[in-house]
Amino acid sequence: MSFLSTLFGKKEETAGNITILNKNEYATQIVANNIKPFDVRTPSEYNSGHIKNAINVDFF
């Protein structure tokens, strides 16, 4: 399974204590639970477009 399929899969899957959400469920959970997603790209990549209110943490 590819990374994007894992992140935005078409069905809900459970792996241990991790629940994989599709993109609509993910968006709903961010709003409903006031979740702040982390964006681990470089500042330049982050500034080119990111999820609203995402926190940029440069992995490098």
N, CA, C and O atoms as CSV, one atom per row, in Angstrom:
chain,resi,resn,atom,element,x,y,z
A,1,MET,N,N,0.849,-1.176,0.000
A,1,MET,CA,C,0.000,0.000,0.000
A,1,MET,C,C,0.894,1.238,0.000
A,1,MET,O,O,1.830,1.312,0.796
A,2,SER,N,N,0.631,2.205,-0.866
A,2,SER,CA,C,1.458,3.403,-0.953
A,2,SER,C,C,1.170,4.335,0.219
A,2,SER,O,O,0.154,4.201,0.900
A,3,PHE,N,N,2.069,5.271,0.439
A,3,PHE,CA,C,1.913,6.244,1.514
A,3,PHE,C,C,0.611,7.015,1.373
A,3,PHE,O,O,-0.131,7.163,2.344
A,4,LEU,N,N,0.326,7.511,0.167
A,4,LEU,CA,C,-0.895,8.295,-0.024
A,4,LEU,C,C,-2.137,7.431,0.143
A,4,LEU,O,O,-3.149,7.900,0.665
A,5,SER,N,N,-2.075,6.183,-0.289
A,5,SER,CA,C,-3.213,5.287,-0.077
A,5,SER,C,C,-3.446,5.065,1.402
A,5,SER,O,O,-4.587,4.982,1.856
A,6,THR,N,N,-2.351,4.968,2.158
A,6,THR,CA,C,-2.463,4.792,3.598
A,6,THR,C,C,-3.076,6.031,4.237
A,6,THR,O,O,-3.952,5.923,5.096
A,7,LEU,N,N,-2.619,7.206,3.820
A,7,LEU,CA,C,-3.091,8.458,4.403
A,7,LEU,C,C,-4.516,8.794,3.982
A,7,LEU,O,O,-5.317,9.250,4.798
A,8,PHE,N,N,-4.833,8.568,2.709
A,8,PHE,CA,C,-6.135,8.965,2.182
A,8,PHE,C,C,-6.913,7.778,1.626
A,8,PHE,O,O,-7.639,7.920,0.642
A,9,GLY,N,N,-6.770,6.615,2.242
A,9,GLY,CA,C,-7.433,5.404,1.765
A,9,GLY,C,C,-8.933,5.566,1.644
A,9,GLY,O,O,-9.522,6.444,2.275
A,10,LYS,N,N,-9.555,4.721,0.836
A,10,LYS,CA,C,-10.987,4.809,0.592
A,10,LYS,C,C,-11.826,4.181,1.692
A,10,LYS,O,O,-13.018,4.472,1.793
A,11,LYS,N,N,-11.237,3.333,2.511
A,11,LYS,CA,C,-11.998,2.712,3.581
A,11,LYS,C,C,-11.259,2.903,4.896
A,11,LYS,O,O,-10.045,3.104,4.913
A,12,GLU,N,N,-11.988,2.838,5.981
A,12,GLU,CA,C,-11.362,2.957,7.295
A,12,GLU,C,C,-10.686,1.645,7.632
A,12,GLU,O,O,-11.274,0.574,7.479
A,13,GLU,N,N,-9.466,1.729,8.083
A,13,GLU,CA,C,-8.706,0.559,8.485
A,13,GLU,C,C,-8.191,0.794,9.891
A,13,GLU,O,O,-8.037,1.936,10.323
A,14,THR,N,N,-7.929,-0.272,10.592
A,14,THR,CA,C,-7.350,-0.150,11.916
A,14,THR,C,C,-6.093,-1.003,11.969
A,14,THR,O,O,-6.094,-2.163,11.556
A,15,ALA,N,N,-5.027,-0.415,12.480
A,15,ALA,CA,C,-3.763,-1.129,12.644
A,15,ALA,C,C,-3.324,-0.890,14.087
A,15,ALA,O,O,-2.743,0.152,14.393
A,16,GLY,N,N,-3.595,-1.841,14.968
A,16,GLY,CA,C,-3.283,-1.634,16.374
A,16,GLY,C,C,-4.164,-0.529,16.922
A,16,GLY,O,O,-5.389,-0.615,16.845
A,17,ASN,N,N,-3.548,0.518,17.480
A,17,ASN,CA,C,-4.287,1.652,18.030
A,17,ASN,C,C,-4.404,2.797,17.036
A,17,ASN,O,O,-4.861,3.881,17.399
A,18,ILE,N,N,-4.001,2.577,15.791
A,18,ILE,CA,C,-4.025,3.628,14.777
A,18,ILE,C,C,-5.212,3.393,13.852
A,18,ILE,O,O,-5.384,2.293,13.328
A,19,THR,N,N,-6.030,4.421,13.650
A,19,THR,CA,C,-7.131,4.339,12.708
A,19,THR,C,C,-6.778,5.188,11.499
A,19,THR,O,O,-6.447,6.365,11.640
A,20,ILE,N,N,-6.846,4.605,10.325
A,20,ILE,CA,C,-6.543,5.311,9.089
A,20,ILE,C,C,-7.846,5.876,8.553
A,20,ILE,O,O,-8.799,5.132,8.325
A,21,LEU,N,N,-7.894,7.186,8.350
A,21,LEU,CA,C,-9.109,7.866,7.906
A,21,LEU,C,C,-8.999,8.242,6.439
A,21,LEU,O,O,-7.901,8.484,5.936
A,22,ASN,N,N,-10.145,8.293,5.745
A,22,ASN,CA,C,-10.117,8.820,4.388
A,22,ASN,C,C,-10.051,10.345,4.491
A,22,ASN,O,O,-10.162,10.892,5.588
A,23,LYS,N,N,-9.872,11.032,3.370
A,23,LYS,CA,C,-9.634,12.475,3.424
A,23,LYS,C,C,-10.811,13.258,4.016
A,23,LYS,O,O,-10.592,14.269,4.684
A,24,ASN,N,N,-12.042,12.819,3.789
A,24,ASN,CA,C,-13.196,13.524,4.353
A,24,ASN,C,C,-13.272,13.342,5.862
A,24,ASN,O,O,-13.545,14.296,6.590
A,25,GLU,N,N,-13.032,12.121,6.336
A,25,GLU,CA,C,-13.026,11.865,7.777
A,25,GLU,C,C,-11.893,12.636,8.456
A,25,GLU,O,O,-12.058,13.169,9.554
A,26,TYR,N,N,-10.743,12.685,7.783
A,26,TYR,CA,C,-9.587,13.410,8.309
A,26,TYR,C,C,-9.925,14.897,8.480
A,26,TYR,O,O,-9.658,15.481,9.530
A,27,ALA,N,N,-10.508,15.497,7.451
A,27,ALA,CA,C,-10.881,16.921,7.506
A,27,ALA,C,C,-11.897,17.168,8.617
A,27,ALA,O,O,-11.800,18.164,9.333
A,28,THR,N,N,-12.866,16.272,8.766
A,28,THR,CA,C,-13.882,16.405,9.819
A,28,THR,C,C,-13.238,16.338,11.199
A,28,THR,O,O,-13.578,17.127,12.079
A,29,GLN,N,N,-12.316,15.408,11.394
A,29,GLN,CA,C,-11.668,15.252,12.696
A,29,GLN,C,C,-10.803,16.465,13.051
A,29,GLN,O,O,-10.738,16.854,14.217
A,30,ILE,N,N,-10.148,17.059,12.072
A,30,ILE,CA,C,-9.335,18.249,12.333
A,30,ILE,C,C,-10.211,19.367,12.888
A,30,ILE,O,O,-9.849,20.022,13.865
A,31,VAL,N,N,-11.366,19.579,12.260
A,31,VAL,CA,C,-12.276,20.644,12.696
A,31,VAL,C,C,-12.969,20.280,14.001
A,31,VAL,O,O,-12.988,21.084,14.933
A,32,ALA,N,N,-13.533,19.093,14.081
A,32,ALA,CA,C,-14.345,18.693,15.237
A,32,ALA,C,C,-13.532,18.588,16.517
A,32,ALA,O,O,-14.045,18.880,17.597
A,33,ASN,N,N,-12.286,18.180,16.415
A,33,ASN,CA,C,-11.469,17.960,17.604
A,33,ASN,C,C,-10.374,19.002,17.781
A,33,ASN,O,O,-9.495,18.845,18.629
A,34,ASN,N,N,-10.425,20.068,16.981
A,34,ASN,CA,C,-9.445,21.142,17.069
A,34,ASN,C,C,-8.012,20.594,17.023
A,34,ASN,O,O,-7.158,20.974,17.824
A,35,ILE,N,N,-7.776,19.695,16.067
A,35,ILE,CA,C,-6.464,19.069,15.905
A,35,ILE,C,C,-5.558,19.980,15.091
A,35,ILE,O,O,-5.990,20.567,14.099
A,36,LYS,N,N,-4.315,20.097,15.506
A,36,LYS,CA,C,-3.319,20.872,14.786
A,36,LYS,C,C,-2.378,19.913,14.073
A,36,LYS,O,O,-1.511,19.318,14.713
A,37,PRO,N,N,-2.530,19.750,12.759
A,37,PRO,CA,C,-1.635,18.829,12.042
A,37,PRO,C,C,-0.220,19.395,11.930
A,37,PRO,O,O,-0.031,20.608,11.839
A,38,PHE,N,N,0.762,18.511,11.937
A,38,PHE,CA,C,2.156,18.888,11.743
A,38,PHE,C,C,2.516,18.682,10.279
A,38,PHE,O,O,2.156,17.671,9.677
A,39,ASP,N,N,3.226,19.647,9.716
A,39,ASP,CA,C,3.725,19.573,8.351
A,39,ASP,C,C,5.241,19.531,8.451
A,39,ASP,O,O,5.854,20.518,8.861
A,40,VAL,N,N,5.859,18.418,8.089
A,40,VAL,CA,C,7.286,18.229,8.323
A,40,VAL,C,C,8.144,18.543,7.095
A,40,VAL,O,O,9.265,18.049,6.974
A,41,ARG,N,N,7.624,19.348,6.205
A,41,ARG,CA,C,8.394,19.770,5.036
A,41,ARG,C,C,9.225,21.003,5.376
A,41,ARG,O,O,9.089,21.583,6.453
A,42,THR,N,N,10.083,21.389,4.441
A,42,THR,CA,C,10.901,22.587,4.647
A,42,THR,C,C,9.994,23.816,4.654
A,42,THR,O,O,8.876,23.753,4.142
A,43,PRO,N,N,10.455,24.940,5.228
A,43,PRO,CA,C,9.645,26.159,5.214
A,43,PRO,C,C,9.240,26.591,3.800
A,43,PRO,O,O,8.128,27.078,3.596
A,44,SER,N,N,10.133,26.416,2.833
A,44,SER,CA,C,9.814,26.779,1.451
A,44,SER,C,C,8.661,25.935,0.919
A,44,SER,O,O,7.751,26.462,0.279
A,45,GLU,N,N,8.694,24.638,1.177
A,45,GLU,CA,C,7.616,23.748,0.744
A,45,GLU,C,C,6.316,24.089,1.463
A,45,GLU,O,O,5.250,24.129,0.849
A,46,TYR,N,N,6.409,24.333,2.758
A,46,TYR,CA,C,5.246,24.692,3.576
A,46,TYR,C,C,4.595,25.967,3.044
A,46,TYR,O,O,3.372,26.048,2.928
A,47,ASN,N,N,5.422,26.962,2.723
A,47,ASN,CA,C,4.908,28.243,2.231
A,47,ASN,C,C,4.294,28.148,0.846
A,47,ASN,O,O,3.552,29.040,0.436
A,48,SER,N,N,4.593,27.076,0.116
A,48,SER,CA,C,3.999,26.906,-1.218
A,48,SER,C,C,2.577,26.358,-1.132
A,48,SER,O,O,1.875,26.301,-2.141
A,49,GLY,N,N,2.149,25.959,0.056
A,49,GLY,CA,C,0.788,25.473,0.261
A,49,GLY,C,C,0.746,24.447,1.379
A,49,GLY,O,O,1.568,23.532,1.423
A,50,HIS,N,N,-0.208,24.599,2.279
A,50,HIS,CA,C,-0.323,23.692,3.416
A,50,HIS,C,C,-1.751,23.673,3.942
A,50,HIS,O,O,-2.563,24.526,3.585
A,51,ILE,N,N,-2.051,22.703,4.785
A,51,ILE,CA,C,-3.353,22.620,5.441
A,51,ILE,C,C,-3.472,23.801,6.395
A,51,ILE,O,O,-2.533,24.111,7.129
A,52,LYS,N,N,-4.618,24.453,6.382
A,52,LYS,CA,C,-4.858,25.606,7.239
A,52,LYS,C,C,-4.541,25.257,8.693
A,52,LYS,O,O,-4.965,24.217,9.197
A,53,ASN,N,N,-3.798,26.129,9.356
A,53,ASN,CA,C,-3.396,26.006,10.764
A,53,ASN,C,C,-2.401,24.884,11.035
A,53,ASN,O,O,-2.148,24.557,12.195
A,54,ALA,N,N,-1.829,24.285,9.983
A,54,ALA,CA,C,-0.808,23.257,10.189
A,54,ALA,C,C,0.437,23.902,10.795
A,54,ALA,O,O,0.783,25.037,10.469
A,55,ILE,N,N,1.094,23.171,11.669
A,55,ILE,CA,C,2.314,23.648,12.316
A,55,ILE,C,C,3.506,23.101,11.535
A,55,ILE,O,O,3.645,21.890,11.364
A,56,ASN,N,N,4.361,24.003,11.066
A,56,ASN,CA,C,5.523,23.586,10.285
A,56,ASN,C,C,6.669,23.224,11.213
A,56,ASN,O,O,7.116,24.043,12.016
A,57,VAL,N,N,7.142,21.987,11.095
A,57,VAL,CA,C,8.300,21.498,11.817
A,57,VAL,C,C,9.255,20.945,10.759
A,57,VAL,O,O,9.060,19.844,10.243
A,58,ASP,N,N,10.286,21.725,10.447
A,58,ASP,CA,C,11.221,21.327,9.383
A,58,ASP,C,C,11.959,20.061,9.808
A,58,ASP,O,O,12.735,20.082,10.763
A,59,PHE,N,N,11.720,18.968,9.103
A,59,PHE,CA,C,12.328,17.679,9.424
A,59,PHE,C,C,13.841,17.741,9.323
A,59,PHE,O,O,14.536,17.048,10.067
A,60,PHE,N,N,14.364,18.557,8.419
A,60,PHE,CA,C,15.800,18.653,8.239
A,60,PHE,C,C,16.351,19.701,9.166
A,60,PHE,O,O,17.558,19.944,9.176
